[in-house]
């Protein structure tokens, strides 16, 4: 598999698709997938092997990464990373820590982003401070005093920036949790 560790186990992919990773890679190699586009591989998996939509994407992306056709975090519109953190506060308080710029400034090094769309205590769509990349932030109640926040940062220009932003969001979410701790 050329050093790439799939994010889904052999057992799981075989249970859902009928094949393990090595078999999928051999099938796709024999079909000439190294010279196909992402969409062509997905169509091949659907039409020739009856693989369902979610698994079409999983098998295709894993194959592309294993064969050096796609970097980790690479998407069609750039690179994308995500980070999540569960905090012991009600969803309203966590949402406010993101929505209110003064509160954001206490934990986020770059608090001056633009909120394009906000659904109260559920989600935000944000243009990042660079004006080029985007955030989707999701808030999920895990109990009366516990909430998970997930940040998805998209349209990053390269793998190096993706890794930098993954570390940035790890640190920022840790600081946010410290600031909100009772």
N, C-alpha and C positions, 0 to 999 in steps of 0.2 A: 504493500500500500504506500510505498515511498515516504514513510515517516509521518504521514498524516494520521492522527487519531480521530476517527469519526466521533461526532458528538452523541451518536446513538449506537448502542451496542450491537454486536453481531446477532445476538439472540433476539433483540427487538426488531431489527430490520428483517430478519428471517421470519419471525412470527407474523409480521404485517405484510410482507411482500413475497414470501416463499423462497428468498435467496439471502445468503449472507453477503458481506461486503466483497470478499474475494471473488465470489461468483458473479456479483453485479459488475465488478470491474472487468472481469474476463468477457462477459456478455457485451458490455459497452465498447471495450477495445475491439472485439471481433466485428462490431457494427460500424466501426470507424468513428466513434464518438469524439476522438481527439481532434477531429477536423469538422465537428458539428458546432453550431451555435448552441447556446443554452436552450433556446426555444425548440431547436431540432431534437436535442436529447430528451427534453420533456415530452415532446410529441411521440418520439420513438417508444419511450417507456409506457406511455398511455396506449398507443395503438398496437404495439407488438407484444406487450407484456401485461396489459390491463392494470397497471399500477395506478392507484388513486392519486388525486391532486396533491395532497400534502406530501406523500411519499415520493411522488415524481420530483418535487423540488428538493427534498432531502437527499435522494439518491443522486440527482444531477449535481447539486452543489458539492456533495462529498466527493464524487468522482472528479469534478473539475479541480477541487483542491488537491486531491491525491495525485493528479496528473500534471499539476503545475499550471493549470489553465485559469485558476482563480486564487487570489490571496484570501487569507483569513479576513473576515469582516467585509469582503468586497461584495458590492451589490451593483446592479446595472447603473444606478445613478451616483456612484461613488462608494465610499466605505461607510459602514454603519456599526455602531457599538451600542450596548445597553448595559445599564447598571441598575440594581435595585437595592433597597434598604427597608427594613421593617423597623418602625419607630413606635415607642410606647406613648403615643398621643392620639387623641381623636382625629378623625379625618379632617374635620373643619380647621383644626389648629395647624395641621400639616399643610393643607391647601393654602391657608393664609400665609404661611411662611414662604410660599412660592409666589403667591399673587401680589403681596405687598412688598414694594421695592425696599422700603426701610428695613423690614424684617430680613429680606434676602441679603442685604448688605452685611448683616451680622455673620453670615456663614458662607456666602458665595463670593469668591474673588472677583467675578465679573457679573454684577447684579443688573446691569443696564440692558438686558435683552428686551425684545418686543413680543408681547403676548398677542398672537393673531386671533386665537379663538380659545375660549375658556368655557368649560361646562362645570359648574359649581361642584366641588368636592369629588370630581370624577377625572377630568383630564384638561390638558392645556396643549395647544400647538404654538410653538415659539420660533421666532427667527432669532438665531444666536447673535451675539455681539459682533461677530465678524460680518454679518449681513449676508453670508453665503450659505451657511449650514443651518439645519433645522433640528428642533427638539420636539419630541412628543413625550409628555409626562403624564403618567397614569397613577391614580390614587385608588387603592383598594383597601376597604375596611377589613381588618382581620379580627375584629372584636371591638367592644365599646371604647377601649383605650389603646388600640393597636392598629396601625395603618402601614401598608406597604406603598412605597413610591417607586416607580420604575421610570428611568430616563432612557429614552432612545435617541441617540444623536446621529443624524443622517447627513448625507452629501459631503462627507469628509473627503479631502482630495487624495489621500494616499494612506498606506498601511501604517506609516510612521505616525501620522497625525491621529489615526484611529487608536493606536496604542497610547499615545499621549492623552487623548481625551478619555479613554477608559480609566487611566490613572487619575486624571483630573476629577472625574465624577466619583470615583471611589473616595477620594479625599474630601471632596465637597459634601457628599452625602454623610460621611462620618462626622464632619464638623457640624452639619445641620442637625444630626441626631444629638450631638453634645449640647448644642444651643437650645434644643427643645426639651432636653431631659428635665424632669421635675426636680 
